Amino acid sequence: MASALLLVALSTACAVHAAPSSSVPKATKLNLSRHVLAEGASPRNAGRLALSPKSEGLQDYYKGTDLQWYGAIQAGTPPQNFTVVFDTGSFSGEIPSTSCSSCVNQKKFNSAASSTFYDYHQSSTENFGTGVGVDPSDYESLTLSAVRDTIAIAGLSAAKTDFYLITKQSSGFNADPFDGIFGMGYDGDGTVFQNLVNQGLPAVFGMWLTPKSVGGAELTLGGIDSTKFSGPVTYIPVDPTTQGFWQLVSSQYAVNGKTTSALKKTTHVIFDSGTSNIVFPKAVTEAMYALISPDIKPVGTKGAYGISCSKISSLTAKLDFTFTTTAGKAFNLTIPPEELNVGPFASDPSTCQTLINAQSGYYILGGSLLKHYYSIWDQANSRMGFAAGMPFQLRRLHHLS
């Protein structure tokens, strides 16, 4: 499937036939000791709790830098095994179909072998920007078929889950070590996570995204894993104008404590576990680079920037992003200097790509920030939580006086 940075366009050509009463999957908008909700809060479905939190280990897709984290799911009856990116920046699920001749390196779902399979007989085409790692944001496409079947994650089974089968994909997806992607977006009606919530799973999940050198990454559904972090959890409210995304309101960005007028303004930032780099509009991207080094320049025409690899190790820029907590206090999320180097461009190994990419209209923080915290995605209380991890993420939390 997709090393999908964000979904940039969606075109649909539907041939509608008979379908059950529920709607087809929502289109993708972009590409242990556990405690069920902190601070004694009750989930929205507290009257019918039936499922306990479960965890799924994640693998790191590493290609010179940590790109994405993926884990196992099962689809159909009897279950067929796949690996997918659990993507907080999207809402639908996609895995390859046996009819996809262009899906050359992924496992494929055999719908004829599943007794619980339903085909909506609707198709669509989605275009993705795949700007992860040192590949600038090239566009790739998928042809999808809307279907329904049972999906299971970490032993939790969700019957009648809507998702897509990939029937054709462009060649850029063939390098991916995983089979597909499953959305964990905030407004997740119809997703496998929302189906589990409807069955009684608390509407919260925790992500422990770690570098390949550390390992042990984990997704916990229905709760959090308190063995993975130390100290308090700081909560930030989800932006009420979120449009369905895990989106928080930031008041300013800073580089080594310095900011400018271009960086000191209110922005609405999407937190996307399926994205590795930072994505900002061009003016903000270049304002941040102006505070980092005058030697960082655009590379190509697709939003990437770079610097001579001989100079990148000398960059000492710490990036701070300021938010307001649920308690009304200013709070910084920080990316350390070592994340600035994404690695050499394949087309020019003497030039190393830097972390921030320019894309008009988007403010996105991804894995380069999330892997420095234990993150809590609390849909029930419309908030995200961040805690210092054990041990890699220690000292990454910075309260402002």
ROKOL-540995 format. One line per field, with one value per residue (C-alpha): residue number from 0; residue in three letters; z, x, y. Coordinates in nm, 2 decimals. Layout:
N
resi: (NUM  ...)
resn: (ALA  ...)
up: (Z  ...)
east: (X  ...)
north: (Y  ...)
This chain:
401
resi: (0  1  2  3  4  5  6  7  8  9  10  11  12  13  14  15  16  17  18  19  20  21  22  23  24  25  26  27  28  29  30  31  32  33  34  35  36  37  38  39  40  41  42  43  44  45  46  47  48  49  50  51  52  53  54  55  56  57  58  59  60  61  62  63  64  65  66  67  68  69  70  71  72  73  74  75  76  77  78  79  80  81  82  83  84  85  86  87  88  89  90  91  92  93  94  95  96  97  98  99  100  101  102  103  104  105  106  107  108  109  110  111  112  113  114  115  116  117  118  119  120  121  122  123  124  125  126  127  128  129  130  131  132  133  134  135  136  137  138  139  140  141  142  143  144  145  146  147  148  149  150  151  152  153  154  155  156  157  158  159  160  161  162  163  164  165  166  167  168  169  170  171  172  173  174  175  176  177  178  179  180  181  182  183  184  185  186  187  188  189  190  191  192  193  194  195  196  197  198  199  200  201  202  203  204  205  206  207  208  209  210  211  212  213  214  215  216  217  218  219  220  221  222  223  224  225  226  227  228  229  230  231  232  233  234  235  236  237  238  239  240  241  242  243  244  245  246  247  248  249  250  251  252  253  254  255  256  257  258  259  260  261  262  263  264  265  266  267  268  269  270  271  272  273  274  275  276  277  278  279  280  281  282  283  284  285  286  287  288  289  290  291  292  293  294  295  296  297  298  299  300  301  302  303  304  305  306  307  308  309  310  311  312  313  314  315  316  317  318  319  320  321  322  323  324  325  326  327  328  329  330  331  332  333  334  335  336  337  338  339  340  341  342  343  344  345  346  347  348  349  350  351  352  353  354  355  356  357  358  359  360  361  362  363  364  365  366  367  368  369  370  371  372  373  374  375  376  377  378  379  380  381  382  383  384  385  386  387  388  389  390  391  392  393  394  395  396  397  398  399  400)
resn: (MET  ALA  SER  ALA  LEU  LEU  LEU  VAL  ALA  LEU  SER  THR  ALA  CYS  ALA  VAL  HIS  ALA  ALA  PRO  SER  SER  SER  VAL  PRO  LYS  ALA  THR  LYS  LEU  ASN  LEU  SER  ARG  HIS  VAL  LEU  ALA  GLU  GLY  ALA  SER  PRO  ARG  ASN  ALA  GLY  ARG  LEU  ALA  LEU  SER  PRO  LYS  SER  GLU  GLY  LEU  GLN  ASP  TYR  TYR  LYS  GLY  THR  ASP  LEU  GLN  TRP  TYR  GLY  ALA  ILE  GLN  ALA  GLY  THR  PRO  PRO  GLN  ASN  PHE  THR  VAL  VAL  PHE  ASP  THR  GLY  SER  PHE  SER  GLY  GLU  ILE  PRO  SER  THR  SER  CYS  SER  SER  CYS  VAL  ASN  GLN  LYS  LYS  PHE  ASN  SER  ALA  ALA  SER  SER  THR  PHE  TYR  ASP  TYR  HIS  GLN  SER  SER  THR  GLU  ASN  PHE  GLY  THR  GLY  VAL  GLY  VAL  ASP  PRO  SER  ASP  TYR  GLU  SER  LEU  THR  LEU  SER  ALA  VAL  ARG  ASP  THR  ILE  ALA  ILE  ALA  GLY  LEU  SER  ALA  ALA  LYS  THR  ASP  PHE  TYR  LEU  ILE  THR  LYS  GLN  SER  SER  GLY  PHE  ASN  ALA  ASP  PRO  PHE  ASP  GLY  ILE  PHE  GLY  MET  GLY  TYR  ASP  GLY  ASP  GLY  THR  VAL  PHE  GLN  ASN  LEU  VAL  ASN  GLN  GLY  LEU  PRO  ALA  VAL  PHE  GLY  MET  TRP  LEU  THR  PRO  LYS  SER  VAL  GLY  GLY  ALA  GLU  LEU  THR  LEU  GLY  GLY  ILE  ASP  SER  THR  LYS  PHE  SER  GLY  PRO  VAL  THR  TYR  ILE  PRO  VAL  ASP  PRO  THR  THR  GLN  GLY  PHE  TRP  GLN  LEU  VAL  SER  SER  GLN  TYR  ALA  VAL  ASN  GLY  LYS  THR  THR  SER  ALA  LEU  LYS  LYS  THR  THR  HIS  VAL  ILE  PHE  ASP  SER  GLY  THR  SER  ASN  ILE  VAL  PHE  PRO  LYS  ALA  VAL  THR  GLU  ALA  MET  TYR  ALA  LEU  ILE  SER  PRO  ASP  ILE  LYS  PRO  VAL  GLY  THR  LYS  GLY  ALA  TYR  GLY  ILE  SER  CYS  SER  LYS  ILE  SER  SER  LEU  THR  ALA  LYS  LEU  ASP  PHE  THR  PHE  THR  THR  THR  ALA  GLY  LYS  ALA  PHE  ASN  LEU  THR  ILE  PRO  PRO  GLU  GLU  LEU  ASN  VAL  GLY  PRO  PHE  ALA  SER  ASP  PRO  SER  THR  CYS  GLN  THR  LEU  ILE  ASN  ALA  GLN  SER  GLY  TYR  TYR  ILE  LEU  GLY  GLY  SER  LEU  LEU  LYS  HIS  TYR  TYR  SER  ILE  TRP  ASP  GLN  ALA  ASN  SER  ARG  MET  GLY  PHE  ALA  ALA  GLY  MET  PRO  PHE  GLN  LEU  ARG  ARG  LEU  HIS  HIS  LEU  SER)
up: (0.00  0.06  0.22  0.21  0.34  0.27  0.03  -0.20  -0.44  -0.46  -0.78  -0.78  -1.06  -0.90  -1.06  -0.79  -0.75  -0.46  -0.12  0.24  0.43  0.58  0.37  0.19  0.35  0.42  0.17  0.31  0.37  0.40  0.30  3.07  3.32  3.14  3.25  3.07  3.05  3.29  3.55  3.61  3.29  3.16  2.79  2.58  2.58  2.96  2.99  2.78  2.83  2.71  2.57  2.75  2.62  2.39  2.25  1.91  1.86  1.57  1.33  1.21  0.83  0.83  0.51  0.64  0.88  1.07  0.82  0.95  1.20  1.10  1.27  1.21  1.13  1.02  0.76  0.67  0.79  0.83  0.90  0.65  0.78  0.67  0.80  0.79  0.89  1.16  1.03  1.24  0.93  0.75  0.80  0.58  0.54  0.23  0.16  -0.18  -0.35  -0.54  -0.85  -0.82  -1.06  -1.00  -0.62  -0.66  -0.31  -0.08  0.06  -0.12  0.03  -0.13  -0.10  -0.24  0.07  0.32  0.43  0.57  0.27  0.10  -0.21  -0.26  -0.63  -0.61  -0.73  -0.69  -0.76  -0.50  -0.56  -0.28  -0.21  -0.10  0.04  0.32  0.39  0.11  -0.16  -0.25  -0.27  -0.59  -0.67  -0.68  -0.74  -0.62  -0.77  -0.49  -0.45  -0.15  0.05  0.40  0.62  0.96  1.07  1.38  1.56  1.87  1.92  1.90  1.62  1.45  1.22  0.92  0.89  0.57  0.39  0.04  -0.16  -0.38  -0.74  -0.90  -0.77  -0.93  -0.89  -0.61  -0.35  -0.44  -0.21  0.10  0.35  0.47  0.28  0.35  0.57  0.82  0.93  1.29  1.23  1.49  1.31  1.24  1.17  1.00  1.08  1.25  1.57  1.57  1.52  1.83  2.03  1.93  2.08  2.41  2.37  2.54  2.28  2.34  2.21  2.29  2.06  2.15  1.83  1.88  1.66  1.50  1.73  2.03  1.91  2.10  1.93  2.03  1.96  2.26  2.17  2.44  2.69  2.74  2.85  3.16  3.15  2.84  3.00  3.32  3.49  3.43  3.11  2.96  2.77  2.48  2.36  2.00  1.79  1.78  1.41  1.34  1.03  1.15  1.20  1.52  1.50  1.78  1.79  1.81  1.90  1.78  1.65  1.76  1.67  1.96  2.15  1.87  1.67  1.41  1.32  1.05  1.32  1.60  1.49  1.54  1.33  1.32  1.32  1.22  1.41  1.16  1.25  0.88  0.80  0.88  0.79  0.89  0.63  0.65  0.39  0.20  0.39  0.73  0.61  0.49  0.80  1.01  0.78  0.80  1.17  1.12  0.85  0.53  0.36  0.35  0.00  -0.20  -0.39  -0.70  -0.73  -0.50  -0.16  -0.04  0.10  0.16  0.26  0.19  0.39  0.50  0.69  0.82  1.13  1.24  1.26  1.63  1.59  1.84  1.71  1.96  1.89  2.15  2.24  2.53  2.76  2.89  3.21  3.01  3.03  2.75  2.66  2.41  2.21  2.09  1.80  1.88  1.63  1.53  1.35  1.10  0.88  0.68  0.47  0.13  -0.18  -0.41  -0.71  -0.53  -0.24  -0.15  -0.05  0.26  0.28  0.58  0.79  0.69  0.35  0.19  0.09  0.04  0.30  0.53  0.89  0.97  1.24  1.21  1.34  1.38  1.68  1.79  1.85  2.12  2.34  2.45  2.27  2.39  2.14  2.36  2.13  2.42  2.58  2.26  2.36  2.30  2.57  2.57  2.83  2.86  2.75  2.91  2.84  2.50  2.53  2.87  2.90  2.58  2.77  2.83  3.02  2.98  3.29)
east: (0.00  0.11  0.39  0.12  0.22  -0.12  -0.41  -0.40  -0.69  -0.97  -1.17  -1.44  -1.60  -1.88  -2.09  -2.35  -2.54  -2.73  -2.58  -2.68  -2.84  -2.51  -2.30  -1.98  -1.65  -1.57  -1.30  -0.95  -0.89  -0.51  -0.24  0.13  -0.05  -0.32  -0.55  -0.87  -0.87  -0.68  -0.82  -1.12  -1.30  -1.57  -1.59  -1.89  -2.00  -1.96  -2.30  -2.20  -1.83  -1.75  -1.40  -1.07  -0.76  -0.53  -0.19  -0.03  0.35  0.46  0.75  0.95  0.98  1.34  1.50  1.79  1.54  1.23  0.95  0.64  0.52  0.30  0.14  -0.07  -0.44  -0.66  -0.94  -1.22  -1.36  -1.15  -0.89  -0.62  -0.31  -0.18  0.04  -0.08  0.02  -0.22  -0.26  -0.41  -0.42  -0.68  -1.02  -1.05  -0.87  -0.70  -0.54  -0.46  -0.70  -0.61  -0.73  -0.45  -0.18  0.03  0.05  0.37  0.52  0.22  -0.01  -0.35  -0.70  -0.89  -1.25  -1.38  -1.23  -1.42  -1.77  -1.85  -1.74  -1.97  -1.89  -2.05  -1.96  -1.83  -1.49  -1.28  -0.93  -0.72  -0.41  -0.15  0.16  0.43  0.68  0.83  1.20  1.42  1.17  1.01  0.63  0.56  0.21  0.10  -0.25  -0.47  -0.78  -1.01  -1.32  -1.55  -1.62  -1.72  -1.59  -1.46  -1.14  -0.94  -0.65  -0.47  -0.75  -1.03  -1.27  -1.50  -1.76  -1.91  -1.62  -1.62  -1.28  -1.13  -0.96  -0.68  -0.74  -0.46  -0.17  0.12  0.47  0.57  0.39  0.58  0.87  0.66  0.73  0.36  0.05  -0.19  -0.31  -0.59  -0.72  -0.74  -0.87  -1.05  -1.38  -1.37  -1.73  -1.71  -1.35  -1.24  -1.16  -1.50  -1.67  -1.47  -1.58  -1.94  -1.89  -1.78  -1.41  -1.32  -1.27  -0.90  -0.57  -0.21  0.09  0.45  0.64  1.01  1.33  1.45  1.75  1.52  1.24  0.94  0.69  0.33  -0.03  -0.27  -0.64  -0.90  -0.65  -0.28  0.03  0.16  0.49  0.60  0.62  0.71  0.57  0.24  0.04  -0.02  -0.34  -0.42  -0.78  -0.86  -0.94  -1.32  -1.29  -1.10  -1.29  -1.24  -0.86  -0.65  -0.58  -0.45  -0.42  -0.06  0.02  0.38  0.68  1.04  1.39  1.63  1.39  1.37  1.06  0.95  0.62  0.57  0.59  0.41  0.05  -0.24  -0.23  -0.42  -0.18  -0.27  -0.10  -0.04  0.13  0.15  0.37  0.74  0.84  0.70  0.47  0.40  0.31  0.61  0.62  0.63  0.88  1.12  1.08  1.18  1.48  1.59  1.64  1.82  2.07  2.11  2.26  1.93  1.78  1.49  1.56  1.35  0.99  0.80  0.85  1.17  1.47  1.83  2.18  2.52  2.57  2.90  2.73  2.41  2.58  2.66  2.30  2.19  1.84  1.58  1.22  0.95  0.58  0.36  0.01  -0.23  -0.32  -0.66  -0.55  -0.49  -0.11  0.14  0.32  0.59  0.63  0.99  1.18  1.55  1.83  1.91  1.58  1.67  1.87  1.63  1.92  2.09  1.88  1.90  1.95  2.23  2.39  2.61  2.29  2.09  1.71  1.60  1.29  1.04  0.86  0.65  0.29  0.04  -0.24  -0.12  0.02  0.13  0.35  0.43  0.66  0.96  0.78  0.56  0.86  0.98  0.67  0.42  0.10  -0.26  -0.54  -0.85  -1.15  -1.39  -1.27  -1.17  -0.80  -0.45  -0.21  0.18  0.41  0.79  0.88  1.09  1.37  1.42  1.18  1.29  1.34  1.14  0.86  0.91  0.66  0.68  0.71)
north: (0.00  0.35  0.54  0.81  1.15  1.30  1.26  1.55  1.47  1.23  1.15  0.89  0.69  0.49  0.21  0.16  -0.17  -0.32  -0.25  -0.30  -0.02  0.13  0.36  0.28  0.36  0.72  0.84  0.89  1.26  1.25  1.09  -0.41  -0.20  0.00  0.27  0.34  0.72  0.94  1.18  0.95  1.05  0.83  0.73  0.81  0.45  0.40  0.23  -0.06  -0.13  -0.48  -0.49  -0.46  -0.27  -0.47  -0.39  -0.47  -0.45  -0.23  -0.26  0.04  0.11  0.24  0.38  0.60  0.75  0.63  0.65  0.47  0.21  -0.08  -0.38  -0.69  -0.72  -1.00  -0.97  -1.20  -1.54  -1.74  -1.46  -1.37  -1.19  -0.85  -0.57  -0.21  0.14  0.27  0.62  0.90  1.12  0.92  0.75  0.45  0.12  -0.02  -0.36  -0.53  -0.76  -1.08  -0.90  -0.65  -0.76  -0.45  -0.52  -0.72  -0.72  -0.72  -0.99  -1.00  -1.05  -1.34  -1.23  -1.56  -1.74  -1.52  -1.63  -1.28  -1.07  -0.82  -0.62  -0.28  -0.28  0.08  0.19  0.50  0.64  0.81  1.02  1.03  1.24  1.00  1.25  1.04  1.01  1.13  1.09  1.43  1.44  1.24  1.16  0.79  0.65  0.36  0.22  0.10  -0.12  -0.05  -0.37  -0.49  -0.77  -0.86  -0.70  -0.80  -0.61  -0.75  -1.01  -0.75  -0.83  -0.59  -0.74  -0.56  -0.31  -0.10  -0.07  -0.07  -0.34  -0.21  -0.34  -0.14  0.07  0.27  0.14  0.38  0.17  -0.15  -0.07  -0.06  -0.34  -0.34  -0.44  -0.15  0.13  0.16  0.50  0.61  0.96  1.16  1.15  0.78  0.67  0.34  0.27  -0.05  0.15  0.31  -0.03  -0.16  0.15  0.07  -0.27  -0.13  -0.05  0.28  0.55  0.61  0.46  0.51  0.51  0.44  0.51  0.45  0.47  0.15  0.17  0.14  -0.09  -0.21  0.03  -0.04  0.06  0.01  0.01  0.11  0.25  0.33  0.14  0.32  0.11  0.31  0.66  0.84  1.15  1.32  1.32  1.67  1.70  1.95  1.99  1.89  2.19  2.22  2.32  2.00  1.88  1.53  1.53  1.50  1.87  2.10  2.48  2.62  2.98  2.99  2.79  2.86  2.75  2.74  2.97  3.23  3.31  3.57  3.73  3.46  3.19  3.37  3.32  3.08  2.77  2.44  2.15  1.80  1.51  1.24  0.91  0.81  1.11  1.12  1.47  1.81  1.97  2.34  2.61  2.75  3.08  2.91  2.65  2.91  3.13  2.83  2.75  3.11  3.06  2.73  2.79  3.01  2.71  2.52  2.56  2.42  2.10  2.03  2.16  1.93  2.10  1.94  2.13  2.02  2.11  1.97  1.65  1.78  2.07  1.90  1.75  2.11  2.21  2.24  2.36  2.26  2.30  2.40  2.41  2.59  2.47  2.55  2.27  2.17  2.36  2.68  2.67  2.71  2.39  2.31  1.99  1.96  1.80  1.77  1.86  1.51  1.48  1.76  1.51  1.29  1.15  1.19  1.24  0.94  1.18  1.37  1.18  1.48  1.67  1.57  1.64  1.85  1.77  2.04  2.01  2.29  2.21  2.48  2.49  2.21  2.21  1.86  1.71  1.34  1.07  1.29  1.45  1.16  0.93  1.16  1.11  0.86  0.99  0.94  0.99  1.04  1.06  1.03  1.35  1.54  1.57  1.44  1.36  1.36  1.21  1.17  0.82  0.54  0.58  0.74  1.02  1.15  1.52  1.60  1.77  2.15  2.35  2.73  2.95)
